[in-house]
Amino acid sequence: MAKLLIIDDDKDTTVYLKGFFKTRGCQVIASFTGEDGLTSFEKDKPDVVLLDIKLPGITGLEVLKHIRTKDKQTPVVMFTALGNDLTRKEAQDLGATNYIVKPFNMLELEGVVAKLIHK
């Protein structure tokens, strides 16, 4: 069973994504801050991370930097409602596997996650 970590401060989005991916056979861990997300990442060793850019405390980009210092392989899909080319480039430069703008096209997100899980 694939393990998915969602790090997003938007509880409604997180609850929705958690339910969506659970029905598709994933074990889902949710964190609502960057700090908690990093703790969950180290403890739970997920197969894929879904990471919001705008978080309270440390930002998603900072979380990505921390993840990449410890793990270069785990796919990290960044998402944000504030999609701009500069942020996208920074996320890619830091090692993001993919970048998706909210609101999600759930079929697209599901396809991205499925490909990353079945690599």
N, C-alpha and C positions, 0 to 999 in steps of 0.2 A: 504494500500500500504506500503510495507516494505521500510524502509529508510536505505540506505547504504552510509557509509562515506569511501572514498578512500583517503589515505594520501600517496602520492608518488611524488617525485620531477621529475620523468620522465614524461614529458607532453604527449608524444605520447602514452605511456602505459596507462596513466590516461584517456586520451580522448577515447581510444579504450575501456577500461573497462567501462567507463561511458556509452558509447553508447550500449555496449553489455548488461549491466544490465538494462538500460532503456527499451530496447526492450523486456525484460523479466518482465516488470511491476514494477520495483523498482524506487523509488525516489532516485537519486544519488547526493551526495554532494562531491565535490573534493577540496582537499587542497594540496598545493605543498611544504609546510614546516611543520615541527613538531609543531611549535608554532601556525600556522594557523589551523592545524589539531586539536589541543587541544581546541582552541576557537570554532571551528565548532562542536566538540564533545559536549561541554557544552551547546552550543546554540541550536543545532539541535537534540540532543538525538537520535542518530541513533540506528537501530536494530542490525547492524553488522558493524564492522570496518575492512577494508582491509588496512594494514599498512606495508609500506616498512621499512626495517631495516636501510638502508643507506639513510639518509636525511641530507640536509644542516642545520646547526644550531644544534638543539637537535636531537639526533638519534631516530630511531624508538623504540629502547629498552627503552630509557628515556621517550618517549611518552607513551609507554605501562605502565611504572611505574606510571606516573601521572594519567593515566586513571584508573588504579587499586586502587589508593588511594581514588578515588571518586566513583568508580563503579566496583563492583566485578562480575557483571552478564553479561554485554554486551559482546558478543563474539568478539574477536579480532583475525583475521587471519593475521599472519605475513608472509611476502614474501621477498625474496632476491635473487640476482644473486650469492651471495657469500655463498652458502649453506655449512655449516660445523657443525659437531656434537656439538661443544662447544657453538656456537651461538644458535643452536636449543635448547639445554638444558637450556641455560640462558633465552631464550624466554619462554619456558615452565615453568621454575621456577618462572618467573614474572607474569604468568597467561595467556599466549597466549593460545587461544583455538585450533589453528591449525598453521602449518608452511608449506609453499609451496615454492619450489625453482623455480626461473625463468629459462628458459622461461616456461610460464604456459601451462599446458594442460587445455584448456578452459572448456572441459567437466568435468574434475575433480574439477576445481575451481567453476564452476556453481553448481555442486553437493554439494560441501562443503557449499556454501552460502545458497543454497536451504534448506539443512538440518537445518542450524542454524536459518534461518528465520521461519521455520515451527516447531520449538521445542515446 
